[in-house]
């Protein structure tokens, strides 16, 4: 630790403490520390190093009424005791946290900071090649923790590399880097300063709420400790105890907000390209999808639909009448999503520019002159999204697109990206009276743009907004779905997308996806076939490719590739009722749709570093092929369950590795024994076929254990569900000498009730089936019940 850093982080001896409500105010010789007990398992540590105000952009509406704790004096410090934690605070603000059994969970590192020695030759060459040359002495905020035995780290949002982040160093500084992203990249488009630590089956999370440039070194510099640090700002972090990873994510999303329930059409297949640059081309894509009976709900328009890249405009030569065109597409079952960048073209007479300039809504230099850089439209200015008046203005502009028939907004280039070098540190923003420079605003710029967009779409439509963003910060899940930016059509990027999406899910960003098939470079039929097998189980399911690359639509290669795409896209539509159920659960508890195996099987250490398998919700395990030419693969099935091969219905015992053959059209999928999967009709778009019946596939456990499942139904688009207007079917399966299924409608506030339910029972083994007390006939594994809800 450098001399400046030592002075900045010096606390001295503890002098006194006092308790005010749920805050413990501790006076050290050098600084004041504020510790807030949020509940029995979340504690916040705050030191105002930069300013007295927290100025958090992630945290809001926290419950602040927890007082069930006590504070005791100990040698050289105090300890805070809750129902689940013992937090000991010592001189120099050293913090050790234990569970109530006395197991050490997280301890500050007391040793000397000793990063391994780096040897540089040509300093300028190293810097030009993109290597991070920042030393620990550059940090103004720094906390190091002792590395415990067998530690694993997860989270950090969108980062390259493997699922377990131990041994990595990551930087949070939203960056648009057009080079092919590899494992050595320490920063990308998103900054989510949160991680989950796991050791000895005890999980905890740390959320470092600082949106300056932050660094997380998870034992890369020295295997004795890990640290988080920032170049400036306050020390403000939350410790979130599990002991389960599930509870950590629940706690983190209680702090930063949970993903709201999306409109159901957003879960369908989506087709995009840079660019479908004319009405004729867009209609050709739409017609081909319908002619070939490839289900699709959403078509995107990239930057070329605009008039000279002016945001909130249309090129009326390429798109002569957008309203008529979109209405025609709506009648075919398509929704249209348009891209909007933050860069506003410098152009007198252009309404958005003139109005923003007149009202002082753009970022300035330190002299107060509007700052100009270059993006797609040429010279451009940047709205000051940290200012609530600017956000209100931007929100109001969303109505321009909504009035033309657009159903969703895609925010891009909002790191913010710029073509004439990065924005200088002294570009200034007005955070509602607090002057903030670019160093502080950068990582939350896209986050605040997403908030403005969400608010505007919600006001203009009254429906749940569909917003897609490239850049974000912790808490953006409240406003937007995300995709992983400009990936490449390579097998490496397919492999890397799986741990990337799993860690995004563990970082609160549950509605996430990647460009299926890859954005840059030329895809192949085999790569697209394997990628669509992953995409069918990810929340955002979008095929997207770049200008100059070969066509990448499902039919662009050969008949086999087209049929494989169709097979898995149709499987996605079949699973929409199940996926919607899982998204409903996520909106309540933060549990992501795509998740690592350890999320559900934390007691099975074999799951801790599996990069190429994932769970889709609670009940489906997906083991895709991510290597070219692979015709068989090893699959680990977690212990404690029996697993049923989705394709063959063959049963396997958990806790073992198996080998499955994987011809090109087959992605290994396994259903957990003792579970229910509601399925729907395959259709060209969600809502095409209206039905008052439901099909549920029942996969029985081999240990005769009972099963419960909650199936959720609402109108699929409005916010009425927040007022309780939904149906919740509680379905219980008792698996003994006979199979008894009980169906209860435990919430009935939505008018559209099922008139009958079909059960498809797998591995019934000739047992009698009883539904709601009535013995029913089973024919080819199928049984029906009319008026199922009591």
VEXVEXTI-66312 format. One record per residue (C-alpha): x, y, z; residue number from 1; residue in one letter. Coordinates in steps of 0.001 Angstrom, whole numbers, plus 500000, padded with zeros to 6 digits. Layout:
        x        y        z   num   residuo
        X        Y        Z   NUM         A
...
# end
This chain:
        x        y        z   num   residuo
   500000   500000   500000     1         X
   501461   503355   498952     2         X
   502056   506277   501316     3         X
   499162   508352   499930     4         X
   496858   505378   500190     5         X
   497939   504708   503775     6         X
   497097   508295   504721     7         X
   493754   508190   502923     8         X
   492683   504955   504606     9         X
   494161   505618   508046    10         X
   491599   505426   510882    11         X
   493572   505146   514122    12         X
   492204   503907   517425    13         X
   488504   503679   518159    14         X
   487465   506520   520454    15         X
   483707   506136   520940    16         X
   480483   504869   519472    17         X
   476821   505727   519725    18         X
   473666   504125   518407    19         X
   471037   506121   516529    20         X
   468147   503941   515428    21         X
   469819   501197   513361    22         X
   473072   503107   512732    23         X
   476193   502722   514851    24         X
   478294   505887   514581    25         X
   481923   505104   515436    26         X
   484516   507812   516005    27         X
   488090   506829   515252    28         X
   491058   509135   515725    29         X
   491148   510058   512063    30         X
   487678   509402   510668    31         X
   484031   508695   511354    32         X
   482452   505388   510328    33         X
   478730   504694   510010    34         X
   477507   501120   510232    35         X
   473880   500425   509394    36         X
   472198   497149   510299    37         X
   469614   496602   507578    38         X
   468414   493254   508868    39         X
   469770   490120   510518    40         X
   471992   489257   507529    41         X
   472856   492565   505774    42         X
   475191   495206   507241    43         X
   476331   498398   505506    44         X
   479703   500069   506152    45         X
   480021   503723   505147    46         X
   482929   506160   505384    47         X
   482446   509614   503773    48         X
   485883   509990   502179    49         X
   484751   511983   499123    50         X
   481556   513738   500237    51         X
   479018   513465   503028    52         X
   476220   512416   500657    53         X
   476075   508803   499539    54         X
   474824   509768   496061    55         X
   473979   506138   495319    56         X
   472390   505424   491957    57         X
   471701   501765   492758    58         X
   470068   501777   496194    59         X
   466597   503009   496969    60         X
   463497   502276   499022    61         X
   465344   500157   501560    62         X
   463426   498981   504598    63         X
   464990   500941   507417    64         X
   463279   499759   510565    65         X
   465434   496917   511898    66         X
   466441   497281   515537    67         X
   466783   493676   516706    68         X
   470533   493825   517356    69         X
   472850   494674   520208    70         X
   476274   496295   520483    71         X
   478857   495129   523033    72         X
   482315   496323   523962    73         X
   485223   493950   523305    74         X
   488987   494378   523610    75         X
   490093   497168   521229    76         X
   486651   497458   519702    77         X
   482973   496558   519650    78         X
   480852   493747   518295    79         X
   477444   493967   516651    80         X
   475235   490939   517200    81         X
   472181   490091   515106    82         X
   470147   486911   514926    83         X
   472527   485550   512262    84         X
   475802   487477   512472    85         X
   478506   488670   514844    86         X
   480412   491627   513384    87         X
   483559   492673   515271    88         X
   485006   496148   514676    89         X
   488530   496941   515880    90         X
   491032   499798   515856    91         X
   492012   500978   512363    92         X
   488491   499971   511277    93         X
   489375   496316   510896    94         X
   486238   494228   510429    95         X
   485742   490500   511043    96         X
   482363   488865   510478    97         X
   481228   485508   511876    98         X
   478042   483520   511741    99         X
   476243   482785   515020   100         X
   478075   479449   515354   101         X
   481385   481310   515405   102         X
   482454   480352   511897   103         X
   484579   483094   510369   104         X
   482987   484310   507143   105         X
   484988   487376   506127   106         X
   487985   488987   507818   107         X
   490023   492072   506979   108         X
   493592   491311   505961   109         X
   496167   492439   508519   110         X
   499354   491647   506632   111         X
   501402   493873   504395   112         X
   500139   494443   500874   113         X
   502552   492577   498615   114         X
   501444   492413   494995   115         X
   503713   490338   492808   116         X
   506380   492315   491023   117         X
   505612   493508   487523   118         X
   508513   494134   485216   119         X
   508001   496666   482447   120         X
   510211   497356   479506   121         X
   508721   500030   477303   122         X
   506057   501625   479542   123         X
   504342   503414   476660   124         X
   504185   500223   474602   125         X
   502567   498315   477459   126         X
   500023   501071   477934   127         X
   499228   501284   474216   128         X
   498537   497548   474122   129         X
   495783   497971   476690   130         X
   497510   496575   479777   131         X
   496347   498001   483090   132         X
   499284   499800   484716   133         X
   497442   501087   487757   134         X
   499154   500156   491028   135         X
   497545   499635   494437   136         X
   499056   502954   495535   137         X
   496759   504757   493062   138         X
   493603   503838   494967   139         X
   491985   506363   497291   140         X
   489591   503715   498637   141         X
   490949   500271   499447   142         X
   489730   497281   501476   143         X
   491569   493984   501560   144         X
   490165   490737   502932   145         X
   491927   487588   504024   146         X
   491701   484726   501557   147         X
   490082   481771   503304   148         X
   490513   478115   502401   149         X
   488866   476809   499245   150         X
   487326   480137   498295   151         X
   485302   480632   495145   152         X
   484076   483930   493725   153         X
   481155   484659   491405   154         X
   479289   487661   490070   155         X
   480905   490914   488850   156         X
   478315   491166   486081   157         X
   479537   490908   482503   158         X
   483147   489735   482641   159         X
   485150   487431   480441   160         X
   486726   484241   481740   161         X
   485416   481325   483726   162         X
   482545   481018   486174   163         X
   484798   481080   489244   164         X
   486600   484424   489367   165         X
   489319   483479   491842   166         X
   492690   484569   490524   167         X
   491263   487293   488286   168         X
   491578   491083   488476   169         X
   488668   493087   487088   170         X
   488121   496785   486483   171         X
   484739   498498   486482   172         X
   484953   501209   483832   173         X
   482286   500916   481133   174         X
   484204   500438   477906   175         X
   483265   500035   474253   176         X
   486263   498110   472895   177         X
   485699   496865   469327   178         X
   488451   494256   469498   179         X
   487380   490604   469914   180         X
   486908   490165   473651   181         X
   489133   487525   475199   182         X
   489833   486223   478675   183         X
   492509   488886   479215   184         X
   489950   491722   478971   185         X
   489527   493199   482447   186         X
   486652   495564   481535   187         X
   483677   495628   479188   188         X
   480408   497561   478858   189         X
   478972   497096   482347   190         X
   480049   497895   485894   191         X
   478471   495829   488636   192         X
   480718   496028   491729   193         X
   479238   492987   493451   194         X
   480499   489482   494070   195         X
   479543   486314   495894   196         X
   482157   484538   498006   197         X
   481768   480860   498804   198         X
   483872   478849   501267   199         X
   483048   475700   503199   200         X
   479420   475806   502054   201         X
   479020   479327   503483   202         X
   478171   482050   500981   203         X
   478257   485816   501405   204         X
   478141   488809   499084   205         X
   479876   492181   499017   206         X
   478368   495097   497107   207         X
   480812   498013   496844   208         X
   478522   500913   495923   209         X
   481086   503205   494329   210         X
   480684   504251   490700   211         X
   484102   505721   490142   212         X
   486568   503358   488459   213         X
   486709   500371   490813   214         X
   489035   497385   490955   215         X
   488475   493885   492287   216         X
   491498   491662   492716   217         X
   490463   488169   493744   218         X
   493879   486843   494700   219         X
   495623   487639   491420   220         X
   498149   489999   493009   221         X
   498695   487835   496062   222         X
   497015   484559   497014   223         X
   496885   485547   500706   224         X
   494242   488242   500222   225         X
   491664   489723   497886   226         X
   490664   493353   497681   227         X
   488248   495886   496272   228         X
   489271   499480   495656   229         X
   488375   502713   493873   230         X
   490284   505629   492409   231         X
   488008   508023   494317   232         X
   484665   508283   496084   233         X
   483352   506991   499385   234         X
   483898   503691   501103   235         X
   480379   502274   500996   236         X
   479892   498537   500998   237         X
   477258   496022   502016   238         X
   477988   492633   503531   239         X
   475214   490152   502693   240         X
   475159   486788   504427   241         X
   473707   483574   502957   242         X
   474629   480995   503989   243         X
   473091   479984   500637   244         X
   473987   481694   497378   245         X
   470223   481991   496823   246         X
   469840   484108   499949   247         X
   472799   486305   498985   248         X
   471200   487105   495629   249         X
   467850   487699   497335   250         X
   469551   490156   499703   251         X
   471504   491903   496969   252         X
   468358   492438   494892   253         X
   466551   493729   497980   254         X
   469244   496432   498113   255         X
   469507   497263   494408   256         X
   466030   496274   493213   257         X
   464537   493266   491507   258         X
   463825   492688   487853   259         X
   460184   493603   487202   260         X
   458035   491017   485470   261         X
   458471   491496   481692   262         X
   455760   491478   479074   263         X
   455398   487886   477939   264         X
   456096   488621   474249   265         X
   459630   489721   475170   266         X
   460416   486082   476005   267         X
   459891   485002   472404   268         X
   462527   484720   469683   269         X
   463922   488045   468412   270         X
   465585   488777   465059   271         X
   468028   491633   464590   272         X
   470787   492845   462288   273         X
   472894   495903   461658   274         X
   470927   496707   459597   275         X
   467525   495959   458177   276         X
   467932   499327   456519   277         X
   464736   499678   454519   278         X
   461068   498829   454753   279         X
   461468   496341   451907   280         X
   464235   494427   453683   281         X
   462398   494398   457007   282         X
   459196   493135   455408   283         X
   461198   490481   453544   284         X
   462563   489184   456857   285         X
   459105   489225   458453   286         X
   457485   487409   455523   287         X
   460203   484772   455382   288         X
   459855   484008   459085   289         X
   456128   483475   458675   290         X
   456406   481531   455404   291         X
   458941   479161   456912   292         X
   456923   478904   460149   293         X
   459875   479937   462291   294         X
   458345   481488   465429   295         X
   459383   485078   466117   296         X
   457919   487926   468157   297         X
   460332   490805   467686   298         X
   462168   492586   464875   299         X
   464806   495248   465515   300         X
   465839   498351   463619   301         X
   469461   499448   464059   302         X
   470836   502957   463459   303         X
   470081   503126   459723   304         X
   466348   503696   460227   305         X
   467102   507238   461434   306         X
   467408   510412   459417   307         X
   471165   510971   459396   308         X
   471504   509155   462720   309         X
   469430   511811   464467   310         X
   467777   510111   467427   311         X
   463955   510136   467563   312         X
   463679   510548   463780   313         X
   462918   508314   460788   314         X
   464528   508226   457361   315         X
   461386   508833   455314   316         X
   463001   507657   452101   317         X
   463838   504186   453446   318         X
   460775   504083   455719   319         X
   458154   506260   454041   320         X
   455372   505673   456547   321         X
   456623   504012   459747   322         X
   453188   503951   461389   323         X
   451607   502034   458509   324         X
   454583   499662   458251   325         X
   454592   498856   461966   326         X
   450832   498347   462001   327         X
   451252   495858   459167   328         X
   453956   494052   461143   329         X
   451793   494084   464280   330         X
   449032   492416   462289   331         X
   451540   489690   461366   332         X
   452316   489210   465067   333         X
   455584   491169   465212   334         X
   456669   493840   467676   335         X
   459257   496403   466523   336         X
   462152   497621   468706   337         X
   464263   500604   467623   338         X
   467741   501621   468684   339         X
   468348   504964   470427   340         X
   471867   506253   471170   341         X
   472644   509044   473640   342         X
   474694   511107   471172   343         X
   472545   513974   469821   344         X
   473631   515356   466447   345         X
   474925   518942   466486   346         X
   472529   520400   463937   347         X
   470709   523723   464197   348         X
   467105   523226   463254   349         X
   467010   519681   464641   350         X
   464420   519830   467415   351         X
   466126   517515   469941   352         X
   469420   519388   469650   353         X
   467886   522870   469685   354         X
   465674   522151   472680   355         X
   468407   520455   474694   356         X
   470884   523238   473968   357         X
   468402   525982   474862   358         X
   467577   524350   478186   359         X
   471174   523474   479092   360         X
   470520   519745   479054   361         X
   473893   518587   477687   362         X
   477140   517825   479521   363         X
   479685   520652   479499   364         X
   483387   521165   479834   365         X
   484759   522706   483042   366         X
   484125   526185   481616   367         X
   480433   525486   481163   368         X
   480612   525154   477362   369         X
   478615   522264   475858   370         X
   480986   519354   475317   371         X
   481184   517963   471766   372         X
   482619   514628   470637   373         X
   481832   512383   467675   374         X
   479618   509322   467280   375         X
   477480   508034   464393   376         X
   475883   511369   463412   377         X
   479265   513156   463427   378         X
   479634   515976   465945   379         X
   477383   515086   468867   380         X
   476515   516227   472375   381         X
   475639   514137   475411   382         X
   472476   514536   477501   383         X
   473189   514981   481215   384         X
   471249   511954   482450   385         X
   472320   512575   486042   386         X
   469937   515529   486069   387         X
   466294   514679   486753   388         X
   465017   517461   484451   389         X
   467054   516033   481589   390         X
   465762   512540   482322   391         X
   462187   513841   482303   392         X
   462850   515474   478929   393         X
   464393   512295   477521   394         X
   461504   510263   478939   395         X
   459030   512490   477166   396         X
   460825   511980   473860   397         X
   460166   508240   474025   398         X
   456555   509054   473068   399         X
   457820   510012   469600   400         X
   458793   506401   468987   401         X
   455839   504891   470832   402         X
   453394   506981   468796   403         X
   454867   505515   465619   404         X
   454017   502045   466902   405         X
   457354   500970   468409   406         X
   457027   498440   471256   407         X
   460474   498667   472834   408         X
   463641   500779   472947   409         X
   467209   499548   472543   410         X
   469848   501794   474195   411         X
   473315   501471   472657   412         X
   476617   503394   472737   413         X
   475806   504544   476275   414         X
   479094   503798   478074   415         X
   479194   506569   476705   416         X
   481030   505656   473496   417         X
   482839   508326   471495   418         X
   484918   508307   468319   419         X
   487370   511132   469099   420         X
   488887   509628   472190   421         X
   487229   509038   475563   422         X
   485376   511810   477350   423         X
   487850   513746   479513   424         X
   487620   513384   483285   425         X
   486588   517009   483650   426         X
   483454   516843   481507   427         X
   480832   518102   483943   428         X
   477351   516909   484922   429         X
   474707   518471   487171   430         X
   473371   515817   489541   431         X
   470398   517943   490681   432         X
   472597   520586   492239   433         X
   475626   518431   492984   434         X
   478430   519055   490478   435         X
   479814   515739   489272   436         X
   482683   515186   486849   437         X
   482947   512436   484264   438         X
   485138   510287   486537   439         X
   482160   509914   488841   440         X
   479384   509945   486246   441         X
   480846   507567   483661   442         X
   479818   504199   485103   443         X
   476242   505288   485814   444         X
   475628   507151   482553   445         X
   473991   504179   480820   446         X
   472162   503287   484031   447         X
   470514   506697   484248   448         X
   469712   506654   480523   449         X
   467964   503299   481033   450         X
   465964   504777   483915   451         X
   464855   507712   481764   452         X
   463894   505376   478931   453         X
   461983   503013   481217   454         X
   460028   505866   482791   455         X
   459177   507326   479399   456         X
   458002   504065   477844   457         X
   455944   503266   480941   458         X
   454242   506668   480849   459         X
   453597   506501   477104   460         X
   452191   502958   477041   461         X
   450959   502077   480537   462         X
   452548   498681   479919   463         X
   455654   497010   481322   464         X
   458481   498654   479368   465         X
   460843   496633   477224   466         X
   464198   498408   477311   467         X
   467496   496854   476215   468         X
   470779   498474   477270   469         X
   474446   497828   476578   470         X
   475982   499806   479447   471         X
   474732   499564   483006   472         X
   475530   499730   486711   473         X
   474279   497790   489707   474         X
   470499   498097   489901   475         X
   469865   498567   486184   476         X
   467768   495395   486371   477         X
   464941   497632   487662   478         X
   464780   499363   484285   479         X
   466204   497240   481527   480         X
   467279   493941   480094   481         X
   470886   493671   478917   482         X
   472866   491935   476242   483         X
   476601   491288   476298   484         X
   477533   493704   473546   485         X
   479553   493173   470406   486         X
   480647   489562   470587   487         X
   482114   487581   467698   488         X
   480955   484578   465677   489         X
   483571   482290   467201   490         X
   483439   479129   469267   491         X
   485453   480888   471964   492         X
   482698   483476   472369   493         X
   480000   480809   472471   494         X
   481917   479042   475268   495         X
   482527   482289   477133   496         X
   478900   483426   476875   497         X
   477659   480746   479271   498         X
   479657   481700   482408   499         X
   479199   485362   481427   500         X
   475407   485050   481427   501         X
   475418   482938   484598   502         X
   477454   485595   486420   503         X
   475203   488362   485089   504         X
   472265   486444   486557   505         X
   474077   486181   489888   506         X
   474648   489957   489728   507         X
   470953   490857   489666   508         X
   470769   491171   485862   509         X
   468357   488283   485462   510         X
   466934   489375   482085   511         X
   470084   488970   480004   512         X
   471228   487487   476731   513         X
   473962   487441   474141   514         X
   473917   487931   470386   515         X
   473023   484415   469221   516         X
   475369   483428   466408   517         X
   477746   486263   467254   518         X
   477762   489894   466121   519         X
   481084   490299   464320   520         X
   482867   487947   461905   521         X
   481135   485309   459755   522         X
   479073   482649   461491   523         X
   478881   479066   460232   524         X
   475870   476786   460094   525         X
   477336   474537   462775   526         X
   478123   477424   465117   527         X
   474655   478938   464723   528         X
   473077   475521   465307   529         X
   474926   475115   468604   530         X
   474393   478726   469636   531         X
   470622   478630   469137   532         X
   470573   475561   471410   533         X
   471953   477812   474182   534         X
   469862   480850   473270   535         X
   466612   478886   473519   536         X
   467175   478713   477308   537         X
   468452   482249   477975   538         X
   466072   485044   479012   539         X
   466812   487341   476047   540         X
   466811   485181   472887   541         X
   468059   487384   470038   542         X
   469974   486611   466856   543         X
   472050   489666   465899   544         X
   474871   490230   463411   545         X
   476975   493065   462091   546         X
   477118   494994   458863   547         X
   479555   493375   456449   548         X
   479158   489856   457807   549         X
   477271   487130   456007   550         X
   473542   486743   456562   551         X
   472789   484992   459843   552         X
   469037   484395   459828   553         X
   468024   480757   460498   554         X
   467586   480024   456751   555         X
   470814   481710   455598   556         X
   472993   478581   455562   557         X
   471400   475303   454517   558         X
   468280   473245   455138   559         X
   469776   471315   458075   560         X
   470751   474541   459868   561         X
   467311   475976   459238   562         X
   465595   472898   460656   563         X
   467814   472863   463762   564         X
   467053   476539   464375   565         X
   463367   475897   463904   566         X
   463472   472907   466276   567         X
   464969   474874   469173   568         X
   463024   478064   468553   569         X
   459838   475992   468646   570         X
   461052   474312   471843   571         X
   461474   477789   473331   572         X
   457845   478613   472513   573         X
   456692   475340   473992   574         X
   458456   476255   477255   575         X
   457114   479834   477479   576         X
   454641   479013   480342   577         X
   457512   477533   482377   578         X
   459882   480401   481551   579         X
   457230   482970   482480   580         X
   456734   481172   485812   581         X
   460472   481397   486482   582         X
   460532   485107   485593   583         X
   457662   485680   488014   584         X
   459678   483960   490736   585         X
   462666   486119   489804   586         X
   460625   489297   490164   587         X
   459924   488254   493750   588         X
   463232   486792   494958   589         X
   465900   487726   492396   590         X
   466617   484107   491380   591         X
   467817   484259   487734   592         X
   466483   482119   484887   593         X
   469939   481095   483662   594         X
   471991   480072   486668   595         X
   475032   477946   487535   596         X
   474416   474482   488939   597         X
   475801   475584   492321   598         X
   472837   477960   492751   599         X
   470552   474993   493424   600         X
   473206   472457   494474   601         X
   475542   474364   496769   602         X
   476190   471295   498924   603         X
   477629   469486   495870   604         X
   481166   470863   495394   605         X
   481393   469246   491984   606         X
   479141   472040   490700   607         X
   481349   474940   491777   608         X
   483374   475315   488584   609         X
   481221   473898   485809   610         X
   481370   476418   482971   611         X
   479526   474633   480168   612         X
   476301   473510   481849   613         X
   473559   475603   483382   614         X
   470110   475444   484900   615         X
   467144   477054   483197   616         X
   465072   477870   486259   617         X
   464764   475249   488947   618         X
   463935   472179   486903   619         X
   465814   472054   483581   620         X
   469523   471302   483168   621         X
   471114   472215   479831   622         X
   474492   470821   478743   623         X
   475157   472370   475319   624         X
   477958   471574   472916   625         X
   480367   474518   472656   626         X
   483180   472971   470612   627         X
   483330   472572   466877   628         X
   482779   469038   465631   629         X
   482046   467517   469050   630         X
   479862   464413   468665   631         X
   479748   463398   472360   632         X
   480310   465150   475669   633         X
   480683   464504   479366   634         X
   477852   465812   481556   635         X
   477711   466153   485328   636         X
   474321   465550   486950   637         X
   474124   467049   490474   638         X
   473675   464741   493418   639         X
   470477   464283   495384   640         X
   468185   463959   492383   641         X
   467227   461634   489606   642         X
   467478   463203   486180   643         X
   465386   462363   483119   644         X
   466770   462803   479613   645         X
   464310   465168   477916   646         X
   464659   463466   474534   647         X
   464750   459749   475447   648         X
   463077   459832   478924   649         X
   465934   457642   480194   650         X
   466565   458095   483936   651         X
   469933   458776   485571   652         X
   470990   458961   489186   653         X
   472521   462275   490265   654         X
   476046   462752   491553   655         X
   477734   461257   488501   656         X
   479259   462057   485146   657         X
   477716   460525   482068   658         X
   478618   460543   478381   659         X
   475985   461555   475847   660         X
   476240   461406   472079   661         X
   475602   464835   470576   662         X
   474770   464844   466868   663         X
   474418   468374   465527   664         X
   470665   468547   466084   665         X
   470857   467390   469718   666         X
   471513   469525   472789   667         X
   471496   467399   475973   668         X
   468626   468505   478223   669         X
   467680   466883   481529   670         X
   464631   467397   483725   671         X
   464977   467076   487474   672         X
   462946   464186   488857   673         X
   460011   465253   490994   674         X
   459181   468351   489007   675         X
   456465   469803   486806   676         X
   456967   471677   483544   677         X
   453970   473625   482197   678         X
   454120   473798   478411   679         X
   452178   475668   475758   680         X
   451264   475360   472137   681         X
   453907   476013   469524   682         X
   452837   479124   467638   683         X
   454275   481715   465289   684         X
   454173   484375   467992   685         X
   453040   484566   471585   686         X
   449288   485108   471687   687         X
   448610   483822   468179   688         X
   446635   480873   469520   689         X
   444295   481596   472410   690         X
   443573   478639   474647   691         X
   441790   478041   477932   692         X
   443641   474763   478522   693         X
   447070   473966   479948   694         X
   449442   471046   479564   695         X
   451744   470058   482423   696         X
   454503   467508   482031   697         X
   455098   465600   485276   698         X
   458498   464042   485919   699         X
   458251   461817   488985   700         X
   461063   461366   491462   701         X
   462446   457904   492053   702         X
   462469   458317   495842   703         X
   458690   458780   496131   704         X
   459129   462366   497335   705         X
   456321   464885   496950   706         X
   456407   467828   494560   707         X
   454926   471310   494662   708         X
   454787   473819   491835   709         X
   453170   477236   491410   710         X
   451942   478178   487961   711         X
   451328   481862   487300   712         X
   448932   483492   484814   713         X
   448169   487163   484176   714         X
   447409   489429   481207   715         X
   451072   489338   480140   716         X
   451535   493083   479614   717         X
   450068   495440   482220   718         X
   450956   496332   485802   719         X
   447665   494984   487138   720         X
   449548   492010   488583   721         X
   451046   494408   491138   722         X
   447496   494926   492413   723         X
   446970   491167   492679   724         X
   445220   490619   489337   725         X
   446692   487226   488529   726         X
   445953   483547   488986   727         X
   448247   481288   490966   728         X
   447711   477559   490573   729         X
   449328   475554   493357   730         X
   449874   472004   492140   731         X
   451008   469287   494537   732         X
   452039   465780   493530   733         X
   452034   463088   496224   734         X
   454120   460164   495016   735         X
   453359   457043   497079   736         X
   451593   453771   496190   737         X
   449545   455877   493804   738         X
   450125   459286   492298   739         X
   447828   461975   493683   740         X
   447728   465406   492087   741         X
   445972   468249   493897   742         X
   445257   471560   492192   743         X
   444337   474676   494138   744         X
   443737   478130   492716   745         X
   445215   480046   495626   746         X
   444900   483450   493954   747         X
   442075   484064   491475   748         X
   441919   487728   490490   749         X
   442434   487330   486729   750         X
   439339   486440   484726   751         X
   440867   483969   482285   752         X
   440735   480639   484153   753         X
   441725   477274   482670   754         X
   438764   475060   481785   755         X
   440887   471916   481636   756         X
   444414   470724   482305   757         X
   446193   467896   480548   758         X
   448845   466020   482514   759         X
   451576   464108   480720   760         X
   453102   461828   483352   761         X
   456562   460424   482715   762         X
   457921   457323   484505   763         X
   454473   456534   485951   764         X
   455440   452859   486215   765         X
   451827   451617   486069   766         X
   450781   453476   489216   767         X
   447207   454700   489587   768         X
   446736   458430   488946   769         X
   444324   460446   491132   770         X
   443613   464130   490348   771         X
   441675   466208   492888   772         X
   440421   463021   494500   773         X
   439203   461467   491258   774         X
   440873   458419   489702   775         X
   441549   459234   486061   776         X
   442360   457103   483057   777         X
   445892   457408   481696   778         X
   446252   456838   477961   779         X
   449779   456949   476516   780         X
   450915   458800   479632   781         X
   448231   461477   479256   782         X
   445330   462323   481555   783         X
   442794   465179   481477   784         X
   440795   466981   484118   785         X
   438043   469508   483454   786         X
   437344   472478   485765   787         X
   440617   471779   487594   788         X
   440689   474656   490083   789         X
   438741   474283   493300   790         X
# end
